Amino acid sequence: MTRRFYLESLGCPKNDVDSDKIIGTLLADGLEQTDDASQADLVVVNTCAFIEDARRESIDTVLELSNHKKAGARVVVTGCMAERYGSELAESLPEADHIAGFGVPITLTKKSVALTSQTVPAFDLLNLPRPKSRAPWAYVKIAEGCDRNCGFCAIPSFRGPQRSRDVASILAEVEQLEAKEIVLVAQDLASYGKDRPTELGAGSIVNLVKQVASKVARTRLLYLYPSDLSDELIDAICQTGVPYFDLSLQHVSKAHLRRMRRWGDGERFLNRIADIRKREPDAAMRSNFIVGYPGETEEDHDQLLDFVNEAQLDWCGFFAFSPEEGTHAISLPDRVPAGLMSERLAELRELQDSITARRRDDLIGEKMTVLIDEIGIARSHREAPEIDGVVHVSETLPVATFVEVEIVDALGPDLVAAGTDHGANELIDDAR
């Protein structure tokens, strides 16, 4: 009898890649995937543990799926939360049959879920094969772990130091996915190869970007630490035809960034953004900022407001500081009261919403090439999958094709293109 599995993936795109590799492994073991958790013999929850809200969502998801599983089904909790809090979860979450940290294979026998701890080289999610992408785009993780020591981040404590993949393995995965757009991700993307300078060479991220771009129509990069955004990398990104820059800034006050154990300041960031736009006026910009990190003053907050207004980024995410065990910030004084943190978040989000809406309005009347992700939904180079707005297109356009459309309206973060019945859309040959 065929055994079925259901997998719920939570958290960031890097977790999505891990989930795909778990799926590939389970399929290779002879299991069949189902989209109905109540029909699964094995229910896997790939958890996130980045901040408190993510941990709460992970626990709630495990409980919800446990309540609706079929008789005899097994629930396995894996991912960051399992790795970081494995023993605690085993004691406090009886609904989970097994807690599987990194490097623990997940299989299903007729009677039970068999979990055997192995060393990372024996079961390495980073380099496991994965199935063909079900969407026209796919994330590809090029490295695991991080060597930085940001004051707010616990990732290095459970993901470990940076470990870059071989170029050949990355390119093989790109070909295997058969996607039109590849989105390169890592905890510290621009530092790719720094842990293997002899093998991968200096500036290896630039070489990798060029090689990936030679194989797919679109190559996109997410999470770029600003100090490593070299001229060569900027040029390589622009040459891919996807001038999209996701800059991990986190704040702009120099004094506050030093409290966060981060590099840079608002002036340097603005100069770099201006330089990118000078090279490529059509470049799209995204960043994320933490609000309420200990010690953040009104002056720090005002500097961030001024920066957001001046930078005119296409997309911004603002997140409340979350104190995490094992981080530098957990012991810092001068905590920002929750109410004040909420006020600052609301002020920043309102400002950025107006900027994003205005930048989207400016695109009305423009023609652009979009990739049809699903029926009626597409993206140009300006929109990363799952996190930015979309372009609404005619439902007659075939999925996984590139089409030239004319933008006729904007609805907040989303754009609306003229339909093919108006003669505004033109199929484009994207063969390479």
N, C-alpha and C positions, 0 to 999 in steps of 0.2 A: 504493500500500500504506500502511495506517495505521501511523504511528510511535507507539511507546509510551514513556512516561516513568515513572520511579519516583523518589519523593522521600522521603528520610529526614530528619526534623526533630529536632534535638538542642537541649538547653538549655531556656531559660525560655519562658513564655507569649508574650513579645514575639517570640521567634523563630518560634513557631507561627503568629503572624499573618503574618510575612514569608513563611513557607512557603506559607500559603494564597494569598497574592498571587502568588507564583511559579507556583503551580498554576493560578490563574486565567489568568495570562499564557500559559502553555504550552497550556492548553485552547483559548484564543482563537487561538493559532497553529496549531491543527488537530491537536495531539498528543492521544493518549488515555492516561489514567492507568491504571497497573496496580499491584496490590499485590504482585506477584511480580517482584523485582529481576532475576531471571535471564531474564525475558522482555522487559526494557526495552531500548530503543535508546539512551535517555538516562537515566543515573543521577545524581541530584542529592543532595548531602549538604549540608544547611544546618547549619553548625557552630556550636559555642559555644566561647568563649575566656575565660570569666570567671575560672576558676581552673585549676590544673594538671590536676586530675582530669577536668575537662570537656574540656580539650585532648587528653588521652590518649584519652578516649572517642571524640572526633571522629576522631582518626587511626586508631584501631582499627576504627571503623565504615567508613572509606574503604577500608582494607585488606581487610576482610571482604567488602564489596560488590564490590570489584575482583576478588577471587578467584572470585566466583560470577557475574560478568557474562557475558552471551552474547558470542560472537565479533562484533567490530565495534562493540560498544556503547561509548559514551563516558561517562566519569565526570567530573562537574563538582563542584568544592568551592566553596561560597559561604558567606556568613554572616560572623560576627564573626572567626573564625579566618582566613578568607581575606582579610578587610580588614586585620587587624592584622599578619599574618605572610605576606602575599601572595608576596613575592619569595623568602622562605626556603622556603615550601611548594613553590613551583615547582621549586626546586633539589633539595629533599630528599624530595619525594613524587612520583616518576615515575608512580606508579599513577594519578594524577589527570591527565586530559587537559587540563583547564583549571582555573585558579583565578580565580573571579569575585567581586570585592569588591562593595561597595554601589554601586549605580548602573550595574552592568553587566548588560545583558539577556542572558537565556539562551534560545537557540533551537536548533533542530535542522534542518539541511538533510539531503539524501540522503547526503552524503559526510562531513560533519563538524559539530561543534558550532560555531556562529558566535558569537563573543563580541566585541562592539565597545564600548569604553569610551565613555561619554557623561557629560554633566554630570548632576547630581542632578535638576534640573527636567525633563530629557528622559526619564529613567527613574527614577521615584520610588516605591519600594516602599510608602512611607507612604500614598500616595494612589491606588495602583492598585486596580482592582476585584478582588473575590474571589468564588468560587462560594458558593452557598447552603450554610449549615452542615450537615454530615452528622450532627451531634449536636444535641440540644435546647438546647444552650448554645454560646456562642462568645466568644472573646476579641476585643476591639476596641482597637487601639492608638491613643491619642488624641494622642500626641506622640512625638518621637524625640529622643535625645540628653539631655544633662544639664549644668546649669550649676554643679553643686556640685563640691567638691574634696575628697571623702572620702579619707582617707589610704590606704585599702586598695584603692580602686577605679580601674581603668584604663579604664572604659567611656567617659568623656568624650574620651579620647585617640583612640578610633577610631569612636565613634558621633557625636562632635561636640557642639556646644552644643544646648540645648533648641530644638526646632522644633515648635510646636503646630499642629495641624490646624484648618481651618475647622470650625465647628459643623455647617454644612450638609453637608460631606463625611462627617462622622462619622455624622450621622443617616441619610444616604443608605445608608451601609454597614450600619448597624443594620437598616434595612428590607430590604436586599438579603439579609442572612443568614437572615432569617425564623426566628430562634431565640427560644425562650421566656425564656432568661436571657442577658443580655449582661454580660460581665466586662470592665470598663474597666481597661486596663493602660498603663503608661509607665515610663520610668526614674525619673521624679519626678512622680507622678500629680497631687498636690495643687498643684503649681506650674503646672499647665496654664494657658496664656494669659498668663503673666507676660512672655514674650518678645514678646507682641503686645497690650500694654495698650490701645492706642488702638482697635484693631479688635475685640478680644474683651472688653474691659472688666475692671475690678477684680473679683476673686472669680469669675472666669469658670468655674472648676470647678463651683461651686454651680449656676450656670445650666445648664451642660452636663448635670450629673447629673439635674436636674429634667426637662430635655427628653428625655433618653434614657428616663427612668422613665415618661414619658407614652406611650412607644411599645411598651414590653415589660412583661411581667408581673414580671420580676425584673431589677434592676440591681445589680451587685456591683462594688466597687472593690478593687484590689490595690495594695500598696506605697504607703503614706501616710507621708511624712516628718513626724515628730511636731510640729515647729515650725509647720507649715502646717495643722494640724488645727484649724480655727477652729470656733467655736460654730455658725456658719451651715452649715459643711460637715457637722458632726455631725448637725445637725437634718435636712439634706437627705438624708443617708444613711439615717437612721432612717425618714424619710417614704417611702422607696422600698419599705419592707416587708422589706428585707434588711439588718438591723442587724448587719453583719459588718465588723469593723475590723481590717485587716491593717496593723499599725504597724511601720515600719522603725526599730527601736530600736538594734540592734547591740551595745549594752552599757548599763550603768546607772551605773558609777562615773564621777563628774564629771571627775576628773583623767584617767581613761583615755579617756573620750570626747573630751577635748580633744586627747589624743595622736592620736586617730583623725580629728581635724578634724571632729567631730560636735557637734551641739547637744544640750543637755538633761542630765538626771540622773535617778536612780531616783525621787526624791521627786516631781519634776514629772510623771514618767510615771505614777506611782501615782495622783496626784491627778487626772490626765486620765482614766485608766481608771475611777476611782470616779465621776467626773462623767458619763461615758458610761453607766455602769450605772445611775446614778440617773435619767437621762433615759429609758433603755430597759433594764429589768432582764433582758430576753431577749437582749441583745446578745452576740454571739460575738466572741472576741478571738484574734488570731494575731500572733506576732512572730518575728523571727529574730535570732540573736546570734552574733557572731564570738568564738571562744575562741582565746587564744594570740597575739593581736596583740602586737607588740613592746612590752615594758614592763609587761605585765599582771602584777600582783603577787598574792600570796595574798589580800591584803585586797580587791583589786579582784574577784577570783573569789568571795570570800565575800559581797561585796555583791550580786553577780549571783545567787548561790544564794538569798540572803535575798529578793531581789526576786521571783524565780520562785516561791518559796514563798508570798509575800504576794499577788502579783498574781493567782494562780490563773487563768492564761490557758487558753483551751480548747486552743490549739495552739501549739507552739513548735518552731522549727528551730534546731539548734546546729551550727555549722560551724567546722572548724579553719582558722586563718589560713593563707592561701596568699600568699607573697611574689610580687608581680606587677611586671614591668618597667614603668617609667614612672610608678610611684606613689611617694608620699611615704614609705610604709612600707618600701620596699626598702632605704633607707639608714639606717633606725633601728637603734640598738643594743638590747641587752637582749632578744635573741630568746628565746622560751620553748622549752625543749627539747621535742622531739617526744613523748617519753614522758610528761612532765608535762601536755602539751596533751591527750593521749589520756585521761589520768586525769581531767582536768577535764571533758572532753566526756562521759565515761561517767557521772560524778557528776550532771551537769546533766540528761542524757537520762533517767537512772533516776528522778530527781525529777519531771521533767515527765511521763514515762509514767504515773506513779502519779496525778498531778493530772488528766491527760486521762482516764484510766480512771475516776476517781472522778466527774468531771463528766459523763461519759457514763452512768455508773450512775445518777446523779441524774435522768436523763431517762426511766428506766423507769416506765411507767404514764402518761406524758404523751401527748397527741395533738398531732400536728404536720402541717403541709402540706409535702409533698415533691414534687419534680419527678422523674419517671421518666426517667433518663438512658439506660438500656438494660434489657433484660429482666432483672428481678430486682434491679436496682440503682437507688437513688434518692438524692436529697440534699434536706435542708431548708436554711433560710437559714444554718445553722451550719457547713455544709461547702462549701468552695470546690472546684470541680472539679479533679481530678488531684492535689491536694496534701493534702487532709484525709481523714478517714474517710468512710464511706458508710452509707446505710441500706439494709439488705437487706429487700426486699419480695416479695410474691407475684409469681411469674412470669406470672401471668394479667393483670397490670395493663399497659395499653397504654403504649408508649414515647411521650414528649413530652406527657404529660398531668400535671396537678397532682392529687394525691390526698391526702386526709386519712387518716393512719394512726395507730395506737396502738402505742407502743413497748413491747415485751414482754421484751427482753433487750439486753445490751450485751456485745460481744466485743472488749475492748481499745478501739481507736479507732472501731469500727463499732457501729451499732445494728441491732437486729432488730425488724421490725414484724410485727404479726399479719397473717395472710393474709386475703384476701377471703372465703375459705370460713368464716372465723370472724366475718365481718360487721363487721370493724373498719375497713375501708377505704371511703372515700366519694369518688367522683369530684367534682372541683370545677370549676365553670365559670370559666376563666381569661381569657375574652374581654375585650378592652379596646377 
